[in-house]
Amino acid sequence: MTRRRRPVIGISTYLERETRWGVWALEAALLPAGYPRLVQRAGGIAAMLPPDEPRHAADVVARLDGLVIAGGPDVDPSRYGAPRDPRTGPPATERDAWELALTEAALASGTPLLGICRGMQLLNVALGGTLTQHLDGHAISPGTFAHHPVTPVPGTRYATLVPERTSVPTYHHQCVATLGRDLIPSAHAQDGTVEAIELPDHWALGVQWHPEMGEDERVMRGLVKATEELR
């Protein structure tokens, strides 16, 4: 009997200039453990992807079954042609370049893609969309996740995965302003904020919240299932 191979899901990581453990204080590529644990619970193998030269992105994606772009710092407004709002965080230039290259490689190759928080915003920017640089009410205080309900848009991929209104863990102060090419909204918050976006003809989904901080595995299971259907 042939054992089914678990799909390899790459997850982009943080590059921190100084991280301390034991007696060491060194530069580190790291990721909150919730991300790989969610991939594992959903049936995949988690592969952490440290920042690299953007020209290597297509080669990296070619070795993966699926891709997750993780949450993190604000996208540099220059990436979508906007002046910097004073409330926008400092630029993460290397990470922007690497993760945009990964996103573009996944879109070009048809590799299933899930963008989480910043990852959703990068998906929108990669396809020519823009962002609102500050939004009140979707983050409580530094280091504390809020929860609020999101409602799926009927007929979308997200609604197929999660058909009911659900409460999600959220921590963001930016959101989609103008949608990128071919993207459609697939969930909204009560205040009308677009909380999920997707491409109808490619398994590419972005969620503004943090599923790795909750118990609902359905979005990640959808990504894993999409990779299996392509093999």
Buried (B, 14 or more C-beta within 10 A) or exposed (E): EEEEEBBBBBBBBBBEEEBEEEEEEEEBBEBBEBBBEBBBBBBBBBBBBEBBEBEEBBEBBEEBBBBBBBBBBBBBBEBBEBEBEEEBBEBBEEBBBBBBBBBBBBBEBEBBBBBBBBBBBBBBBBBBBBBBBEBEEBBEEEEEBBEBBBBBBEEBBBBEBBEEEBEBBBBBBBBBBEBBEBBBBBBBBEEEBBBBBBBEEBBBBBBBBBBBBBEBBBBBBBBBBBBBEEE
